Amino acid sequence: MTELAIVGGGSWGTALAIVLASRFKHIRLWVYEPDLVQRMSSTRENDVYLPGFRLPANIAVHNDLPSTLSGAEIVLGVMPSHLARTLYGQMAPHLTPGMLIVSATKGLETGTLLCVSEVIREVLKPRFDPPVAVISGPTFAREVARGDPTALVVASADHKLAETIQTAFSGPTFRLYTSPDPIGVEIGGAVKNVVAIGAGVCHGLDLGSNALAALITRGLAEMSRLALAMGGQAKTLGGLAGLGDLVLTCTGQLSRNRTVGLELAKGRKPEEIVNSMKMVAEGIKTTSAAVDLAKRYSVEMPIAEQMHAILHLGRAPREAIRQLMERTLKGE
């Protein structure tokens, strides 16, 4: 594999381009903002989403999807989940059956409640049945770009595809494990962001380490219940794409979703928080989808329900925590 196209030039897409530059002869990175494309091409730095990291010479920055995708062997989607359907629709005429599609988006589509890999198949199926893999795990973009050791999961129902991506992407600081469970990997990657908002609330209210540990543990139980109800595997949620990503997002200073929770605990309104952020916090939109999925599959997800109430129903963060603690007593 020598030709890689990356669609999405935020912090994660840029970090992936940097870490994968040594693995491919040519990488074409599609960035939405034309002015940012010009600056990145001249300064070799993403000064908006990942400042301080230089783009290797074999990364070409584009604002045009046809030229980005032309000749690509692997197409790596790193767009926010709410833009996935639109962008894959625009990409569809330029994708061919020989291209391998990989999604690095962590989120669910509101309304349809589909995982992003399902959105990709739905959009592309009128043309061809695409081979799709997903990658997820405990990854902060700045640490990946810096070359810090990172391990994550590539999942696909097609084991050969997962192994192909594993071989193509793995390097000295970037290690991939294969999984046959894309549902578990995608649900873990999406729902952990919801729990991380709760972790930020706990920290912002100064509720202590006991509360945070309980929230992470019970959050993992919610993630696992939903994933299993949807056909995922329990071991996936106990691995890098489940527990690993959950711990990182709930405790790391670089977590955008944890930051949302911290700001909510200060009394700021969700709209105000969103408008003040340069990058997308996926957990805000995923919260509604997670609650709707829980209803569809008759799964209890009290943490997700309370985060939804804070974000969308105006419930005070401290009241949400009180309601979690006063739920009907039961066995673990």
Secondary structure by P-SEA (a helix, b strand, c coil): ccbbbbccccaaaaaaaaaacccccbbbbbbccaaaaaaaaacccccccccccccccccccccccccccccccbbbbbccccaaaaaaaaacccccccbbbbbccccccccccccaaaaaaaaaccccccbbbbbbccccaaaaaaccbbbbbbbcccaaaaaaaaaacccccbbbbbbccaaaaaaaacaaaaaaaaaaaaaaacccaaaaaaaaaaaaaaaaaaaaaacccaaaaaccccaaaaaaaacccccaaaaaaaaaaacccaaaaaaacccccccccaaaaaaaaaaaaccccaaaaaaaaaccccccaaaaaaaaaacccccc
